[in-house]
Amino acid sequence: MRVVILGAGGHGQVVADMIWCMQRAGMDILPAAFLDDDPARQGRTYLDVPVCGGTADLPKIAHEGVVVAIGNGRIRQRLFGEMQGKGETMVVVRHPTAVVASDVRIGPGTMICANVVINTGAVIGQNVILNTGCTVDHHNRIGDHVHVAPGVHLGGDVQVGEGALIGIGAVVLPQRRVGNWAIVGGGAVVVKDVGEGETAVGNPARPIV
């Protein structure tokens, strides 16, 4: 499968490396091209993968799948919807070192980075980033377009709403809820639910007023 990566920035390059790792592990997959709307990146090559233009150039690239590898959740949501609307196959990119329980459900377009652990009963939505070394414990519910940053630990039965960002190194205690499009700051410890659209920081995490 030839996969076009939308976004050639830092996260896009991580995804390209993940796809190469999947290929070396024996999977039939190849990073065909980057597409990026930043003119400064167009025409360049990262990890032996060329940036072949902007997102509008997708029809010019031979491919069987697409992944939206952009950290910004709103942009990732928009592009994912556009790609689905065009009938594109949204690919799950999963690093070979990830440990995923056999019953975990994973939505299309999700990225599961190196050393991620997802335990039994978890449901992962569409277009999610589970970044390097994060852990998602049993029976979590992770909404569409969520970004769980590197080193995050989510306890059992945690719910994370659509588009939320859990910042680097944060901890969410079991059975807590993080609302849609909420932000949990880096290093925060969530001991109480975080409401929709709130930003919570600190230990214990408190909403910014």
C-alpha positions in Angstrom: 0.0 0.0 0.0 1.3 3.4 -1.0 0.4 6.0 1.6 0.4 9.8 1.1 1.3 11.7 4.3 -0.5 15.1 4.6 1.9 17.3 6.5 5.7 17.2 6.2 6.5 18.9 9.6 7.9 17.2 12.6 4.9 14.9 13.2 4.7 14.1 9.5 8.3 13.0 9.5 7.7 10.8 12.6 4.8 9.1 10.7 7.0 8.6 7.7 9.6 6.9 9.9 6.8 4.7 11.4 5.7 3.6 8.0 9.3 2.7 7.1 9.5 0.7 10.3 6.2 -1.1 9.4 7.7 -2.0 6.1 10.9 -3.3 7.6 8.7 -5.4 9.9 7.3 -7.1 6.9 4.1 -5.1 6.1 3.2 -4.2 2.5 3.3 -0.4 3.0 5.3 2.5 1.6 5.4 6.3 2.3 4.6 7.4 -1.3 4.9 11.2 -0.8 4.4 14.1 1.6 1.9 16.8 0.7 2.2 20.1 2.5 0.6 23.5 1.9 3.7 25.4 3.2 5.7 26.4 0.1 8.9 26.3 2.0 8.6 22.6 2.4 7.5 21.8 -1.2 10.2 20.3 -3.3 12.2 19.1 -0.3 12.8 15.5 0.8 12.6 14.1 4.3 13.5 10.5 5.2 13.8 9.7 1.5 10.2 10.8 1.0 9.6 13.8 -1.4 7.2 16.7 -0.7 5.3 16.6 -4.0 3.2 19.8 -3.6 0.2 20.8 -1.5 -2.9 18.9 -0.4 -4.7 19.9 -3.6 -2.1 17.8 -5.5 -3.3 14.5 -4.0 -5.0 13.3 -7.3 -1.6 13.6 -9.0 0.0 11.0 -6.7 -0.4 7.3 -7.1 -1.6 6.0 -3.8 -3.9 3.6 -2.0 -4.2 5.4 1.3 -3.8 8.7 3.2 -2.9 9.7 6.7 -3.3 13.3 8.1 -0.1 13.8 10.1 -0.6 17.3 11.5 -0.5 18.1 15.2 -3.1 20.9 15.2 -6.4 19.2 16.0 -8.7 21.6 14.2 -6.6 21.4 11.0 -6.3 17.6 11.3 -10.1 17.4 11.8 -10.8 19.5 8.7 -8.4 17.7 6.4 -9.6 14.3 7.6 -13.2 15.2 6.8 -12.2 16.5 3.4 -10.3 13.3 2.6 -13.2 11.1 3.8 -15.6 13.1 1.7 -13.4 12.4 -1.4 -13.6 8.6 -0.7 -9.9 8.3 0.4 -8.9 5.3 2.5 -7.6 6.6 5.8 -4.8 4.4 7.0 -4.0 3.4 10.6 -0.2 3.8 11.1 1.0 1.7 14.0 4.7 1.4 15.0 5.8 -2.2 15.4 6.9 -1.6 19.0 3.3 -0.6 20.1 1.6 -3.0 22.4 -2.2 -3.2 21.6 -4.6 -5.6 23.3 -6.4 -7.9 20.9 -9.8 -6.5 21.5 -9.0 -2.8 21.2 -11.0 -1.0 18.5 -9.1 1.6 16.5 -10.7 4.1 14.1 -9.4 4.9 10.6 -6.5 7.4 10.2 -5.2 6.9 13.7 -1.4 7.1 14.4 0.0 4.9 17.2 3.6 5.8 17.8 6.6 3.9 19.2 6.2 2.2 22.6 2.6 3.1 23.0 0.6 0.6 25.2 -3.2 0.3 24.8 -4.9 -2.1 27.2 -8.0 -4.3 26.9 -11.4 -2.9 26.2 -10.2 0.5 24.9 -11.9 2.2 22.0 -9.8 4.7 20.0 -11.6 7.0 17.6 -10.8 8.3 14.2 -7.8 10.4 13.3 -6.2 10.2 16.8 -2.6 10.7 17.6 -1.3 8.4 20.4 2.2 9.8 20.6 5.5 8.3 21.7 5.4 6.2 24.8 1.9 7.1 26.0 -0.2 4.5 27.9 -3.9 4.1 27.4 -5.2 1.8 30.1 -8.2 -0.6 30.1 -11.6 0.5 28.9 -10.6 4.0 27.9 -12.8 5.8 25.3 -10.7 8.2 23.2 -12.8 10.5 20.9 -12.1 11.4 17.3 -9.2 13.8 16.5 -7.7 13.6 20.0 -3.9 14.1 20.6 -2.4 12.2 23.5 1.1 13.6 23.7 4.4 11.7 24.5 4.7 10.2 27.9 1.0 10.6 28.9 -0.6 8.0 31.2 -4.3 7.5 31.2 -5.7 5.4 34.0 -8.4 2.8 33.5 -11.9 3.8 32.3 -10.9 7.3 31.3 -12.9 9.2 28.7 -11.3 11.8 26.4 -13.7 13.8 24.3 -13.4 14.8 20.6 -10.4 16.9 19.7 -9.0 17.1 23.2 -5.2 17.6 23.7 -3.5 15.8 26.7 -0.2 17.5 27.0 3.2 15.9 27.3 3.8 13.9 30.5 0.3 14.5 31.9 -1.5 11.9 34.0 -5.2 11.3 34.1 -6.5 9.3 37.0 -8.9 6.4 36.5 -12.5 7.2 35.7 -11.9 10.9 35.0 -13.5 12.6 32.0 -11.8 15.2 29.7 -14.3 17.1 27.6 -14.5 17.8 23.9 -11.7 20.2 22.7 -10.3 20.5 26.2 -6.6 21.0 26.9 -4.7 19.3 29.7 -1.3 21.1 30.2 2.0 19.3 30.1 2.8 17.5 33.3 -0.7 18.1 34.8 -2.3 15.5 37.0 -6.0 15.3 36.4 -7.9 14.3 39.6 -11.2 15.9 38.7 -13.1 16.0 35.4 -12.1 18.6 32.9 -15.0 20.3 31.2 -15.6 20.9 27.5 -13.3 23.5 26.1 -11.5 24.0 29.4 -7.7 24.3 29.8 -6.5 22.6 33.0 -2.9 22.8 34.3 -0.9 21.9 37.4 -0.8 19.3 40.0 -3.6 18.8 40.8 -4.9 20.1 37.5 -7.2 23.2 37.8 -9.0 25.1 35.0 -7.4 28.4 33.9 -10.0 31.1 34.5 
